[in-house]
């Protein structure tokens, strides 16, 4: 156990990266702040340090680590739960989207139980699960959603074959049109900024800006050009980076009553071909090349190899494509010229359709077998925008940046979260790994920054964001994989410890089922709540739910009533994938999601991997992620670890193997790491767990969406065992 905050001396502060002079001054400020905390409760001490901005973004990370860990040196997580780093204030809470709504409707909906947005948050979340119609009738008015034909009701649960009921029957709209129209609530005007962007290599240029009016005209121009080539209902793929043109194309396809097929620009020809075949796509938008770090990588040639479909090809630089096209393909310039023949090329009458009309075919990451083809309806965008509104607190005037791609669920979620909430979409045309991306975040005045944990790890380890000002960021969002506590500490400290809203969901849910909330204290690397209207239970190994407030570990079961979730798959049996074999709970059949969740003391939630990533060590079930959390911090040479278990060829208990990627410049022996890992696992997790072997590798196999493929590592071990035999 380390020193407590009052015991930290000048020597430790110098060791953390300060000069002797700075250390003396810092110690004085620190003592003053600590004595200002009314109680000796470490939460109060940390709250006071953050409120006084004692720790600055420019301070070395070692200092942030020292202070945070010293404040919580004697904190007992087993009785208190994980230590919080961010606390909502009553004043702030009433100015969040959800807090404002609770102040307006709380007493009416919850009666005398309602106190204020912070005290009553959990009560209100439970209310939204029990009365989703009441919640959605209010929240729909808060989003930029307008109907052509009003729904008969909000939820029709009479058809028992539909586990999730029928949402908004009779509703007719075009969700793309909702993204384009000025509105008084949320306040969107023609002059509002719709998109800002910068190209890689233009660090010192002004930020490019496009108003809502300019954006709408561009979308309508593309929609008119689409009409010259495609028919209503056609599936049209997008396989290119998430540039301003890609976003215009996406919205135009939906406006024209066609269906977007989402394909990530990192895929090989074989993966592209699978997605085009399953979706029955009639055409594809792509680029001649991808530009990264000044280098050109082929993209069009991969599309050509994948299928003989008509391709519309955008140039990565300038106005002319830098490659010879096939006879059936069109350059972007020629494609747009077909709209110029239209008398009102920047005007377009949207195609209005029922709520359940498909707008986008997305694919699961395909970690096992053929990727599942998941159709998004017009309700899916409403779900993802509402979750961003309630949990990430995306407001009118926010500048939201999330480095992602339209081939992943995060691309459409990000797009709709901006346009349906009146925020500005911020795009960087290039790699998010370096200083240039960070400078764009600074120069564009980004107020909400989305990340994935492996990105944050890179930023921290390379120190590429040094000297940049990210203090306009009011909150971060993080998804894609389990967060590392120390990386989160680094990230939050860039913006004076503003909260990181952890998000966990799925393509088939159109959103997140676990999130953080600006109305609750936040801890590093964990979720504080189920999302609004989401009901869930944690099941033991016999499929029996634990009590709602019990600390436990088990597989999650979702309540089936979930607005925006899928009710069909194009290439698999939806019923079998999500419902078959799941237990009944209070008369409902639970929906499968496949995550193993740990609920801590204090009610925080940590995802411990997929149900198929659990292992049985010495008769005790544990998850890969839990072991990796401990091992990642075990030695300074470690960049990341992956834990897998293998059953010996002759049977017997599962054996734990840990793969390691070392930081640049380190050369540690596997045997040394094996003893270090054994020690930390036994002291932090279970004294009975033994590390069988350690393998050092240059990098981990991952899906294109950066999910770790433990299955591939497991197969490697099995192959090496067989070859030795």
Buried (B, 14 or more C-beta within 10 A) or exposed (E): EEBBBBEBEBEBBBEBBBEEEBBEEBBEBBEEBBEEBEEEEBBBBBBBBBBEEBBEBEBEBBBBBBBBBBBBBEBEEEEBBBBBBBBBEEEBBBBBBBBBBBBEBBBEBBEEEBEBBBEBBBBBBBBBBEEBBBBBEBBBEBBBBEBEEEBEBBBBBEEEEEBBBBBBBBBBBBBBBBBBEBBEEBEBEEEBBBBBBBBBEBEEEEBBEBBBBBBBBBBBBBBBBBBEBBEEBBBBBBBBBBBBBBBBBBBBBBBBBBBBBBBBBBBEBEBBBBBBEBBEBBBBBBBBBBBEEEEEBBBBBBBBEBBEBBBBBBBBEEEEBBBEBEEEBBBBEBBBBBBEEBEEBBEBEBBBBBBBBBBBBBBBBBBEEEBBBBBBBBBBBBBBBBBBBBBBBBBBEBBBBBBBBBBBBBBBBBBBBBBBBBBBBBBBBBBBBBBBBBBBBBBBBBBBBBBBBBBBBBBBEEEBBEEBBBBBBBBBBBBBBBBBBBBBBBBBBBBBBBBBBBBBBBBBBBBBBBBBBBBBBBBBBBBBBBBBBBBBBBBEEEBEBBEEEEBBBBBBBBBBBBBBBBBBBBBBEBBEBBBEEBBEBEEBBBBBBBBBBBBBBBBBBBBBBBBEBBBEBEEEEBBBBBBBBBBBBBBEBBBBBBBBBBEEEEEEBBBBBBBBBBEEEEEBEEEEBBEBBBEBBBEBBBEEBBBBBBBBEEEBBBBBBBBBBBBBBBBBBEEEEEEEE
